[in-house]
Amino acid sequence: MLAPTVDMPTRHTAEIRYVTAVEGDDLTLNRHTEDSVPMQVKPGWRVMASATAKTFSNIEQAIGLKADTADIPDVAGKADTTTSTLASLPSRQPLMS
């Protein structure tokens, strides 16, 4: 998200964007994402990575697709945490200000 430094970011003062590439200090962004209003960005605006409404709806959808607990054995305390990597994360993360 991008927003002026003088305001608390809101849907009316900030624009939600997605980072599609990073090269050094340069970011390539998709504009007008999640129905946010395109803003004329000025020097000094804040860039912030944060959860958006779409982030939470994606999480809710993923939870809804998970197997019912009756379909799987009790695995409390038995999760394999050694195979998780950052490479498994989606490459498009919301950029928030």
Secondary structure, 3 states (H helix, E strand, C coil): CEECCCCCCCCCCCECEEEEEEECCEEEEECCHHHCCCCCCCCCCEEECCCCHHHHHHHHHHHHHCCCHHHCCCCCCCCCCCCCCHHHCCCCEEEEC
